[in-house]
Amino acid sequence: MSSISSYRTRPLPNYGTLMTIEEFTDYVKRGSFIDSDGHGCYATETEVTNIQVNLKDIKYDKADIFPKFSHVMWFNK
């Protein structure tokens, strides 16, 4: 995972699915997203970061969810 102190942001792209952290966590815990489906990056309502979400950490409540980021942008393969 990228360090919180060295991340980059960019405007949200026209592709992918933006979800709140709560929505995303619920989907992961229900098995709706798995690593082979794609990947997620922490985001805000207007920007996406280069910090990738570790799905296993989300599933088992071990994720470093940074309070600065309220969303996850999911990119299907």
PDB file of N, CA, C and O in Angstrom:
ATOM      1  N   MET A   1       0.837  -1.176   0.000  1.00  0.00           N
ATOM      2  CA  MET A   1       0.000   0.000   0.000  1.00  0.00           C
ATOM      3  C   MET A   1       0.878   1.234   0.000  1.00  0.00           C
ATOM      4  O   MET A   1       1.940   1.240   0.622  1.00  0.00           O
ATOM      5  N   SER A   2       0.459   2.251  -0.672  1.00  0.00           N
ATOM      6  CA  SER A   2       1.197   3.506  -0.686  1.00  0.00           C
ATOM      7  C   SER A   2       1.119   4.177   0.672  1.00  0.00           C
ATOM      8  O   SER A   2       0.134   4.025   1.395  1.00  0.00           O
ATOM      9  N   SER A   3       2.135   4.902   1.006  1.00  0.00           N
ATOM     10  CA  SER A   3       2.142   5.648   2.258  1.00  0.00           C
ATOM     11  C   SER A   3       1.162   6.804   2.174  1.00  0.00           C
ATOM     12  O   SER A   3       1.013   7.437   1.129  1.00  0.00           O
ATOM     13  N   ILE A   4       0.500   7.068   3.282  1.00  0.00           N
ATOM     14  CA  ILE A   4      -0.445   8.175   3.322  1.00  0.00           C
ATOM     15  C   ILE A   4       0.263   9.506   3.088  1.00  0.00           C
ATOM     16  O   ILE A   4      -0.360  10.461   2.622  1.00  0.00           O
ATOM     17  N   SER A   5       1.541   9.582   3.401  1.00  0.00           N
ATOM     18  CA  SER A   5       2.263  10.848   3.236  1.00  0.00           C
ATOM     19  C   SER A   5       2.761  11.060   1.805  1.00  0.00           C
ATOM     20  O   SER A   5       3.195  12.161   1.466  1.00  0.00           O
ATOM     21  N   SER A   6       2.706  10.041   0.972  1.00  0.00           N
ATOM     22  CA  SER A   6       3.258  10.190  -0.378  1.00  0.00           C
ATOM     23  C   SER A   6       2.245   9.847  -1.477  1.00  0.00           C
ATOM     24  O   SER A   6       2.636   9.480  -2.585  1.00  0.00           O
ATOM     25  N   TYR A   7       0.977   9.963  -1.183  1.00  0.00           N
ATOM     26  CA  TYR A   7      -0.016   9.603  -2.188  1.00  0.00           C
ATOM     27  C   TYR A   7      -0.215  10.730  -3.205  1.00  0.00           C
ATOM     28  O   TYR A   7       0.148  11.882  -2.966  1.00  0.00           O
ATOM     29  N   ARG A   8      -0.797  10.362  -4.337  1.00  0.00           N
ATOM     30  CA  ARG A   8      -1.153  11.323  -5.379  1.00  0.00           C
ATOM     31  C   ARG A   8      -2.664  11.264  -5.601  1.00  0.00           C
ATOM     32  O   ARG A   8      -3.293  10.233  -5.361  1.00  0.00           O
ATOM     33  N   THR A   9      -3.227  12.347  -6.050  1.00  0.00           N
ATOM     34  CA  THR A   9      -4.651  12.377  -6.400  1.00  0.00           C
ATOM     35  C   THR A   9      -4.816  12.847  -7.831  1.00  0.00           C
ATOM     36  O   THR A   9      -3.925  13.459  -8.419  1.00  0.00           O
ATOM     37  N   ARG A  10      -5.972  12.544  -8.365  1.00  0.00           N
ATOM     38  CA  ARG A  10      -6.364  13.044  -9.678  1.00  0.00           C
ATOM     39  C   ARG A  10      -7.882  13.149  -9.682  1.00  0.00           C
ATOM     40  O   ARG A  10      -8.548  12.501  -8.875  1.00  0.00           O
ATOM     41  N   PRO A  11      -8.428  13.947 -10.569  1.00  0.00           N
ATOM     42  CA  PRO A  11      -9.891  14.046 -10.643  1.00  0.00           C
ATOM     43  C   PRO A  11     -10.506  12.672 -10.918  1.00  0.00           C
ATOM     44  O   PRO A  11      -9.873  11.822 -11.543  1.00  0.00           O
ATOM     45  N   LEU A  12     -11.713  12.459 -10.460  1.00  0.00           N
ATOM     46  CA  LEU A  12     -12.393  11.190 -10.716  1.00  0.00           C
ATOM     47  C   LEU A  12     -12.494  10.950 -12.212  1.00  0.00           C
ATOM     48  O   LEU A  12     -12.859  11.857 -12.960  1.00  0.00           O
ATOM     49  N   PRO A  13     -12.176   9.745 -12.658  1.00  0.00           N
ATOM     50  CA  PRO A  13     -12.301   9.440 -14.081  1.00  0.00           C
ATOM     51  C   PRO A  13     -13.770   9.202 -14.448  1.00  0.00           C
ATOM     52  O   PRO A  13     -14.637   9.125 -13.578  1.00  0.00           O
ATOM     53  N   ASN A  14     -14.025   9.091 -15.735  1.00  0.00           N
ATOM     54  CA  ASN A  14     -15.378   8.831 -16.242  1.00  0.00           C
ATOM     55  C   ASN A  14     -15.738   7.353 -16.185  1.00  0.00           C
ATOM     56  O   ASN A  14     -16.827   6.974 -16.617  1.00  0.00           O
ATOM     57  N   TYR A  15     -14.877   6.532 -15.680  1.00  0.00           N
ATOM     58  CA  TYR A  15     -15.120   5.096 -15.564  1.00  0.00           C
ATOM     59  C   TYR A  15     -14.885   4.692 -14.109  1.00  0.00           C
ATOM     60  O   TYR A  15     -14.302   5.453 -13.337  1.00  0.00           O
ATOM     61  N   GLY A  16     -15.331   3.513 -13.742  1.00  0.00           N
ATOM     62  CA  GLY A  16     -15.220   3.057 -12.370  1.00  0.00           C
ATOM     63  C   GLY A  16     -16.506   3.370 -11.615  1.00  0.00           C
ATOM     64  O   GLY A  16     -17.399   4.045 -12.126  1.00  0.00           O
ATOM     65  N   THR A  17     -16.575   2.862 -10.389  1.00  0.00           N
ATOM     66  CA  THR A  17     -17.752   3.055  -9.547  1.00  0.00           C
ATOM     67  C   THR A  17     -17.323   3.670  -8.230  1.00  0.00           C
ATOM     68  O   THR A  17     -16.515   3.093  -7.501  1.00  0.00           O
ATOM     69  N   LEU A  18     -17.860   4.834  -7.925  1.00  0.00           N
ATOM     70  CA  LEU A  18     -17.551   5.531  -6.688  1.00  0.00           C
ATOM     71  C   LEU A  18     -18.563   5.127  -5.625  1.00  0.00           C
ATOM     72  O   LEU A  18     -19.772   5.221  -5.838  1.00  0.00           O
ATOM     73  N   MET A  19     -18.056   4.672  -4.468  1.00  0.00           N
ATOM     74  CA  MET A  19     -18.898   4.260  -3.348  1.00  0.00           C
ATOM     75  C   MET A  19     -18.359   4.855  -2.060  1.00  0.00           C
ATOM     76  O   MET A  19     -17.166   5.135  -1.947  1.00  0.00           O
ATOM     77  N   THR A  20     -19.245   5.047  -1.087  1.00  0.00           N
ATOM     78  CA  THR A  20     -18.759   5.446   0.231  1.00  0.00           C
ATOM     79  C   THR A  20     -17.986   4.274   0.829  1.00  0.00           C
ATOM     80  O   THR A  20     -18.148   3.130   0.403  1.00  0.00           O
ATOM     81  N   ILE A  21     -17.152   4.566   1.812  1.00  0.00           N
ATOM     82  CA  ILE A  21     -16.410   3.513   2.508  1.00  0.00           C
ATOM     83  C   ILE A  21     -17.390   2.489   3.086  1.00  0.00           C
ATOM     84  O   ILE A  21     -17.144   1.285   3.018  1.00  0.00           O
ATOM     85  N   GLU A  22     -18.494   2.966   3.652  1.00  0.00           N
ATOM     86  CA  GLU A  22     -19.473   2.064   4.270  1.00  0.00           C
ATOM     87  C   GLU A  22     -20.097   1.132   3.231  1.00  0.00           C
ATOM     88  O   GLU A  22     -20.216  -0.071   3.467  1.00  0.00           O
ATOM     89  N   GLU A  23     -20.494   1.683   2.085  1.00  0.00           N
ATOM     90  CA  GLU A  23     -21.068   0.859   1.015  1.00  0.00           C
ATOM     91  C   GLU A  23     -20.053  -0.186   0.541  1.00  0.00           C
ATOM     92  O   GLU A  23     -20.368  -1.369   0.411  1.00  0.00           O
ATOM     93  N   PHE A  24     -18.839   0.280   0.289  1.00  0.00           N
ATOM     94  CA  PHE A  24     -17.804  -0.612  -0.209  1.00  0.00           C
ATOM     95  C   PHE A  24     -17.519  -1.735   0.787  1.00  0.00           C
ATOM     96  O   PHE A  24     -17.416  -2.899   0.400  1.00  0.00           O
ATOM     97  N   THR A  25     -17.393  -1.386   2.068  1.00  0.00           N
ATOM     98  CA  THR A  25     -17.131  -2.390   3.103  1.00  0.00           C
ATOM     99  C   THR A  25     -18.235  -3.440   3.127  1.00  0.00           C
ATOM    100  O   THR A  25     -17.959  -4.634   3.239  1.00  0.00           O
ATOM    101  N   ASP A  26     -19.473  -2.999   3.024  1.00  0.00           N
ATOM    102  CA  ASP A  26     -20.601  -3.928   3.015  1.00  0.00           C
ATOM    103  C   ASP A  26     -20.508  -4.878   1.822  1.00  0.00           C
ATOM    104  O   ASP A  26     -20.701  -6.084   1.978  1.00  0.00           O
ATOM    105  N   TYR A  27     -20.214  -4.348   0.634  1.00  0.00           N
ATOM    106  CA  TYR A  27     -20.080  -5.200  -0.555  1.00  0.00           C
ATOM    107  C   TYR A  27     -18.956  -6.216  -0.389  1.00  0.00           C
ATOM    108  O   TYR A  27     -19.119  -7.384  -0.741  1.00  0.00           O
ATOM    109  N   VAL A  28     -17.819  -5.780   0.142  1.00  0.00           N
ATOM    110  CA  VAL A  28     -16.675  -6.687   0.311  1.00  0.00           C
ATOM    111  C   VAL A  28     -17.031  -7.797   1.297  1.00  0.00           C
ATOM    112  O   VAL A  28     -16.747  -8.967   1.040  1.00  0.00           O
ATOM    113  N   LYS A  29     -17.639  -7.448   2.400  1.00  0.00           N
ATOM    114  CA  LYS A  29     -17.977  -8.449   3.415  1.00  0.00           C
ATOM    115  C   LYS A  29     -19.030  -9.439   2.923  1.00  0.00           C
ATOM    116  O   LYS A  29     -19.087 -10.571   3.403  1.00  0.00           O
ATOM    117  N   ARG A  30     -19.860  -9.023   1.972  1.00  0.00           N
ATOM    118  CA  ARG A  30     -20.848  -9.933   1.384  1.00  0.00           C
ATOM    119  C   ARG A  30     -20.264 -10.759   0.241  1.00  0.00           C
ATOM    120  O   ARG A  30     -20.940 -11.633  -0.302  1.00  0.00           O
ATOM    121  N   GLY A  31     -19.006 -10.486  -0.127  1.00  0.00           N
ATOM    122  CA  GLY A  31     -18.364 -11.234  -1.198  1.00  0.00           C
ATOM    123  C   GLY A  31     -18.634 -10.706  -2.589  1.00  0.00           C
ATOM    124  O   GLY A  31     -18.358 -11.389  -3.575  1.00  0.00           O
ATOM    125  N   SER A  32     -19.171  -9.501  -2.685  1.00  0.00           N
ATOM    126  CA  SER A  32     -19.490  -8.937  -4.002  1.00  0.00           C
ATOM    127  C   SER A  32     -18.253  -8.517  -4.790  1.00  0.00           C
ATOM    128  O   SER A  32     -18.282  -8.485  -6.020  1.00  0.00           O
ATOM    129  N   PHE A  33     -17.171  -8.195  -4.089  1.00  0.00           N
ATOM    130  CA  PHE A  33     -15.915  -7.820  -4.744  1.00  0.00           C
ATOM    131  C   PHE A  33     -14.812  -8.742  -4.256  1.00  0.00           C
ATOM    132  O   PHE A  33     -14.649  -8.951  -3.054  1.00  0.00           O
ATOM    133  N   ILE A  34     -14.060  -9.288  -5.194  1.00  0.00           N
ATOM    134  CA  ILE A  34     -12.883 -10.088  -4.872  1.00  0.00           C
ATOM    135  C   ILE A  34     -11.721  -9.586  -5.730  1.00  0.00           C
ATOM    136  O   ILE A  34     -11.926  -8.897  -6.729  1.00  0.00           O
ATOM    137  N   ASP A  35     -10.499  -9.939  -5.326  1.00  0.00           N
ATOM    138  CA  ASP A  35      -9.309  -9.419  -6.004  1.00  0.00           C
ATOM    139  C   ASP A  35      -9.308  -9.662  -7.509  1.00  0.00           C
ATOM    140  O   ASP A  35      -8.827  -8.826  -8.274  1.00  0.00           O
ATOM    141  N   SER A  36      -9.839 -10.792  -7.932  1.00  0.00           N
ATOM    142  CA  SER A  36      -9.807 -11.083  -9.366  1.00  0.00           C
ATOM    143  C   SER A  36     -10.831 -10.266 -10.161  1.00  0.00           C
ATOM    144  O   SER A  36     -10.806 -10.281 -11.392  1.00  0.00           O
ATOM    145  N   ASP A  37     -11.737  -9.546  -9.467  1.00  0.00           N
ATOM    146  CA  ASP A  37     -12.731  -8.698 -10.141  1.00  0.00           C
ATOM    147  C   ASP A  37     -12.149  -7.371 -10.604  1.00  0.00           C
ATOM    148  O   ASP A  37     -12.587  -6.817 -11.612  1.00  0.00           O
ATOM    149  N   GLY A  38     -11.164  -6.860  -9.874  1.00  0.00           N
ATOM    150  CA  GLY A  38     -10.612  -5.545 -10.160  1.00  0.00           C
ATOM    151  C   GLY A  38      -9.878  -5.024  -8.948  1.00  0.00           C
ATOM    152  O   GLY A  38      -9.327  -5.804  -8.171  1.00  0.00           O
ATOM    153  N   HIS A  39      -9.862  -3.696  -8.775  1.00  0.00           N
ATOM    154  CA  HIS A  39      -9.215  -3.112  -7.598  1.00  0.00           C
ATOM    155  C   HIS A  39      -9.901  -1.796  -7.231  1.00  0.00           C
ATOM    156  O   HIS A  39     -10.572  -1.164  -8.048  1.00  0.00           O
ATOM    157  N   GLY A  40      -9.705  -1.413  -5.972  1.00  0.00           N
ATOM    158  CA  GLY A  40     -10.268  -0.168  -5.484  1.00  0.00           C
ATOM    159  C   GLY A  40      -9.173   0.749  -4.979  1.00  0.00           C
ATOM    160  O   GLY A  40      -8.125   0.294  -4.522  1.00  0.00           O
ATOM    161  N   CYS A  41      -9.425   2.038  -5.067  1.00  0.00           N
ATOM    162  CA  CYS A  41      -8.508   3.050  -4.552  1.00  0.00           C
ATOM    163  C   CYS A  41      -9.296   3.999  -3.657  1.00  0.00           C
ATOM    164  O   CYS A  41     -10.449   4.327  -3.936  1.00  0.00           O
ATOM    165  N   TYR A  42      -8.647   4.438  -2.569  1.00  0.00           N
ATOM    166  CA  TYR A  42      -9.293   5.412  -1.687  1.00  0.00           C
ATOM    167  C   TYR A  42      -9.547   6.689  -2.471  1.00  0.00           C
ATOM    168  O   TYR A  42      -8.788   7.046  -3.373  1.00  0.00           O
ATOM    169  N   ALA A  43     -10.642   7.378  -2.108  1.00  0.00           N
ATOM    170  CA  ALA A  43     -11.069   8.551  -2.864  1.00  0.00           C
ATOM    171  C   ALA A  43     -11.858   9.509  -1.965  1.00  0.00           C
ATOM    172  O   ALA A  43     -12.173   9.211  -0.812  1.00  0.00           O
ATOM    173  N   THR A  44     -12.158  10.661  -2.543  1.00  0.00           N
ATOM    174  CA  THR A  44     -13.100  11.609  -1.958  1.00  0.00           C
ATOM    175  C   THR A  44     -14.259  11.720  -2.952  1.00  0.00           C
ATOM    176  O   THR A  44     -14.324  10.952  -3.912  1.00  0.00           O
ATOM    177  N   GLU A  45     -15.144  12.640  -2.737  1.00  0.00           N
ATOM    178  CA  GLU A  45     -16.252  12.825  -3.683  1.00  0.00           C
ATOM    179  C   GLU A  45     -15.791  13.366  -5.030  1.00  0.00           C
ATOM    180  O   GLU A  45     -16.515  13.263  -6.021  1.00  0.00           O
ATOM    181  N   THR A  46     -14.583  13.944  -5.075  1.00  0.00           N
ATOM    182  CA  THR A  46     -14.135  14.587  -6.312  1.00  0.00           C
ATOM    183  C   THR A  46     -12.804  14.088  -6.854  1.00  0.00           C
ATOM    184  O   THR A  46     -12.465  14.377  -8.001  1.00  0.00           O
ATOM    185  N   GLU A  47     -12.038  13.339  -6.052  1.00  0.00           N
ATOM    186  CA  GLU A  47     -10.709  12.884  -6.479  1.00  0.00           C
ATOM    187  C   GLU A  47     -10.480  11.432  -6.068  1.00  0.00           C
ATOM    188  O   GLU A  47     -11.053  10.941  -5.096  1.00  0.00           O
ATOM    189  N   VAL A  48      -9.628  10.764  -6.837  1.00  0.00           N
ATOM    190  CA  VAL A  48      -9.212   9.402  -6.514  1.00  0.00           C
ATOM    191  C   VAL A  48      -7.711   9.427  -6.229  1.00  0.00           C
ATOM    192  O   VAL A  48      -6.971  10.202  -6.835  1.00  0.00           O
ATOM    193  N   THR A  49      -7.268   8.577  -5.304  1.00  0.00           N
ATOM    194  CA  THR A  49      -5.851   8.505  -4.956  1.00  0.00           C
ATOM    195  C   THR A  49      -5.208   7.294  -5.621  1.00  0.00           C
ATOM    196  O   THR A  49      -5.875   6.501  -6.286  1.00  0.00           O
ATOM    197  N   ASN A  50      -3.915   7.172  -5.428  1.00  0.00           N
ATOM    198  CA  ASN A  50      -3.187   5.989  -5.884  1.00  0.00           C
ATOM    199  C   ASN A  50      -3.029   4.966  -4.749  1.00  0.00           C
ATOM    200  O   ASN A  50      -2.251   4.021  -4.882  1.00  0.00           O
ATOM    201  N   ILE A  51      -3.755   5.141  -3.642  1.00  0.00           N
ATOM    202  CA  ILE A  51      -3.675   4.205  -2.514  1.00  0.00           C
ATOM    203  C   ILE A  51      -4.688   3.094  -2.740  1.00  0.00           C
ATOM    204  O   ILE A  51      -5.894   3.314  -2.636  1.00  0.00           O
ATOM    205  N   GLN A  52      -4.198   1.906  -3.048  1.00  0.00           N
ATOM    206  CA  GLN A  52      -5.084   0.781  -3.304  1.00  0.00           C
ATOM    207  C   GLN A  52      -5.609   0.179  -2.011  1.00  0.00           C
ATOM    208  O   GLN A  52      -4.906   0.109  -1.002  1.00  0.00           O
ATOM    209  N   VAL A  53      -6.847  -0.249  -2.066  1.00  0.00           N
ATOM    210  CA  VAL A  53      -7.514  -0.885  -0.938  1.00  0.00           C
ATOM    211  C   VAL A  53      -7.168  -2.365  -0.926  1.00  0.00           C
ATOM    212  O   VAL A  53      -7.212  -3.021  -1.967  1.00  0.00           O
ATOM    213  N   ASN A  54      -6.826  -2.897   0.240  1.00  0.00           N
ATOM    214  CA  ASN A  54      -6.585  -4.324   0.399  1.00  0.00           C
ATOM    215  C   ASN A  54      -7.906  -4.966   0.822  1.00  0.00           C
ATOM    216  O   ASN A  54      -8.380  -4.740   1.936  1.00  0.00           O
ATOM    217  N   LEU A  55      -8.499  -5.766  -0.065  1.00  0.00           N
ATOM    218  CA  LEU A  55      -9.815  -6.331   0.195  1.00  0.00           C
ATOM    219  C   LEU A  55      -9.835  -7.246   1.409  1.00  0.00           C
ATOM    220  O   LEU A  55     -10.811  -7.255   2.159  1.00  0.00           O
ATOM    221  N   LYS A  56      -8.779  -8.011   1.612  1.00  0.00           N
ATOM    222  CA  LYS A  56      -8.736  -8.903   2.778  1.00  0.00           C
ATOM    223  C   LYS A  56      -8.733  -8.110   4.075  1.00  0.00           C
ATOM    224  O   LYS A  56      -9.356  -8.516   5.055  1.00  0.00           O
ATOM    225  N   ASP A  57      -8.036  -6.986   4.085  1.00  0.00           N
ATOM    226  CA  ASP A  57      -8.041  -6.142   5.284  1.00  0.00           C
ATOM    227  C   ASP A  57      -9.431  -5.577   5.545  1.00  0.00           C
ATOM    228  O   ASP A  57      -9.862  -5.493   6.695  1.00  0.00           O
ATOM    229  N   ILE A  58     -10.130  -5.193   4.492  1.00  0.00           N
ATOM    230  CA  ILE A  58     -11.497  -4.688   4.650  1.00  0.00           C
ATOM    231  C   ILE A  58     -12.393  -5.799   5.189  1.00  0.00           C
ATOM    232  O   ILE A  58     -13.163  -5.587   6.125  1.00  0.00           O
ATOM    233  N   LYS A  59     -12.287  -6.972   4.595  1.00  0.00           N
ATOM    234  CA  LYS A  59     -13.155  -8.090   4.978  1.00  0.00           C
ATOM    235  C   LYS A  59     -12.990  -8.461   6.448  1.00  0.00           C
ATOM    236  O   LYS A  59     -13.962  -8.801   7.123  1.00  0.00           O
ATOM    237  N   TYR A  60     -11.763  -8.395   6.936  1.00  0.00           N
ATOM    238  CA  TYR A  60     -11.490  -8.825   8.310  1.00  0.00           C
ATOM    239  C   TYR A  60     -11.267  -7.659   9.267  1.00  0.00           C
ATOM    240  O   TYR A  60     -10.645  -7.829  10.316  1.00  0.00           O
ATOM    241  N   ASP A  61     -11.772  -6.472   8.913  1.00  0.00           N
ATOM    242  CA  ASP A  61     -11.711  -5.283   9.779  1.00  0.00           C
ATOM    243  C   ASP A  61     -10.292  -4.923  10.212  1.00  0.00           C
ATOM    244  O   ASP A  61     -10.076  -4.501  11.348  1.00  0.00           O
ATOM    245  N   LYS A  62      -9.330  -5.088   9.314  1.00  0.00           N
ATOM    246  CA  LYS A  62      -7.945  -4.742   9.625  1.00  0.00           C
ATOM    247  C   LYS A  62      -7.416  -3.629   8.738  1.00  0.00           C
ATOM    248  O   LYS A  62      -6.213  -3.370   8.712  1.00  0.00           O
ATOM    249  N   ALA A  63      -8.295  -2.983   8.024  1.00  0.00           N
ATOM    250  CA  ALA A  63      -7.872  -1.961   7.055  1.00  0.00           C
ATOM    251  C   ALA A  63      -7.481  -0.674   7.750  1.00  0.00           C
ATOM    252  O   ALA A  63      -8.084  -0.271   8.745  1.00  0.00           O
ATOM    253  N   ASP A  64      -6.460  -0.038   7.204  1.00  0.00           N
ATOM    254  CA  ASP A  64      -6.113   1.323   7.601  1.00  0.00           C
ATOM    255  C   ASP A  64      -6.988   2.251   6.765  1.00  0.00           C
ATOM    256  O   ASP A  64      -6.598   2.671   5.676  1.00  0.00           O
ATOM    257  N   ILE A  65      -8.163   2.565   7.280  1.00  0.00           N
ATOM    258  CA  ILE A  65      -9.060   3.468   6.561  1.00  0.00           C
ATOM    259  C   ILE A  65      -8.740   4.880   7.023  1.00  0.00           C
ATOM    260  O   ILE A  65      -8.984   5.251   8.171  1.00  0.00           O
ATOM    261  N   PHE A  66      -8.201   5.639   6.120  1.00  0.00           N
ATOM    262  CA  PHE A  66      -7.749   6.977   6.440  1.00  0.00           C
ATOM    263  C   PHE A  66      -8.943   7.916   6.507  1.00  0.00           C
ATOM    264  O   PHE A  66      -9.704   8.003   5.543  1.00  0.00           O
ATOM    265  N   PRO A  67      -9.127   8.619   7.615  1.00  0.00           N
ATOM    266  CA  PRO A  67     -10.302   9.483   7.763  1.00  0.00           C
ATOM    267  C   PRO A  67     -10.420  10.556   6.681  1.00  0.00           C
ATOM    268  O   PRO A  67     -11.505  11.087   6.439  1.00  0.00           O
ATOM    269  N   LYS A  68      -9.317  10.865   6.045  1.00  0.00           N
ATOM    270  CA  LYS A  68      -9.319  11.881   4.995  1.00  0.00           C
ATOM    271  C   LYS A  68     -10.125  11.429   3.769  1.00  0.00           C
ATOM    272  O   LYS A  68     -10.597  12.259   2.992  1.00  0.00           O
ATOM    273  N   PHE A  69     -10.277  10.126   3.605  1.00  0.00           N
ATOM    274  CA  PHE A  69     -10.938   9.578   2.423  1.00  0.00           C
ATOM    275  C   PHE A  69     -12.286   8.985   2.804  1.00  0.00           C
ATOM    276  O   PHE A  69     -12.364   8.117   3.674  1.00  0.00           O
ATOM    277  N   SER A  70     -13.329   9.443   2.166  1.00  0.00           N
ATOM    278  CA  SER A  70     -14.690   9.038   2.484  1.00  0.00           C
ATOM    279  C   SER A  70     -15.252   8.008   1.511  1.00  0.00           C
ATOM    280  O   SER A  70     -16.336   7.464   1.725  1.00  0.00           O
ATOM    281  N   HIS A  71     -14.512   7.749   0.451  1.00  0.00           N
ATOM    282  CA  HIS A  71     -15.006   6.901  -0.630  1.00  0.00           C
ATOM    283  C   HIS A  71     -13.931   5.927  -1.117  1.00  0.00           C
ATOM    284  O   HIS A  71     -12.751   6.031  -0.781  1.00  0.00           O
ATOM    285  N   VAL A  72     -14.402   4.979  -1.926  1.00  0.00           N
ATOM    286  CA  VAL A  72     -13.530   4.080  -2.679  1.00  0.00           C
ATOM    287  C   VAL A  72     -14.003   4.126  -4.120  1.00  0.00           C
ATOM    288  O   VAL A  72     -15.204   4.088  -4.388  1.00  0.00           O
ATOM    289  N   MET A  73     -13.060   4.208  -5.046  1.00  0.00           N
ATOM    290  CA  MET A  73     -13.363   4.126  -6.469  1.00  0.00           C
ATOM    291  C   MET A  73     -12.974   2.717  -6.912  1.00  0.00           C
ATOM    292  O   MET A  73     -11.807   2.334  -6.838  1.00  0.00           O
ATOM    293  N   TRP A  74     -13.960   1.953  -7.369  1.00  0.00           N
ATOM    294  CA  TRP A  74     -13.734   0.579  -7.785  1.00  0.00           C
ATOM    295  C   TRP A  74     -13.582   0.515  -9.299  1.00  0.00           C
ATOM    296  O   TRP A  74     -14.374   1.097 -10.041  1.00  0.00           O
ATOM    297  N   PHE A  75     -12.554  -0.200  -9.744  1.00  0.00           N
ATOM    298  CA  PHE A  75     -12.281  -0.369 -11.168  1.00  0.00           C
ATOM    299  C   PHE A  75     -12.366  -1.853 -11.506  1.00  0.00           C
ATOM    300  O   PHE A  75     -11.525  -2.639 -11.070  1.00  0.00           O
ATOM    301  N   ASN A  76     -13.385  -2.241 -12.288  1.00  0.00           N
ATOM    302  CA  ASN A  76     -13.498  -3.618 -12.727  1.00  0.00           C
ATOM    303  C   ASN A  76     -12.417  -3.934 -13.732  1.00  0.00           C
ATOM    304  O   ASN A  76     -11.935  -3.051 -14.442  1.00  0.00           O
ATOM    305  N   LYS A  77     -12.035  -5.207 -13.790  1.00  0.00           N
ATOM    306  CA  LYS A  77     -11.062  -5.639 -14.804  1.00  0.00           C
ATOM    307  C   LYS A  77     -11.747  -5.770 -16.136  1.00  0.00           C
ATOM    308  O   LYS A  77     -11.109  -6.123 -17.127  1.00  0.00           O
TER     309      LYS A  77
END
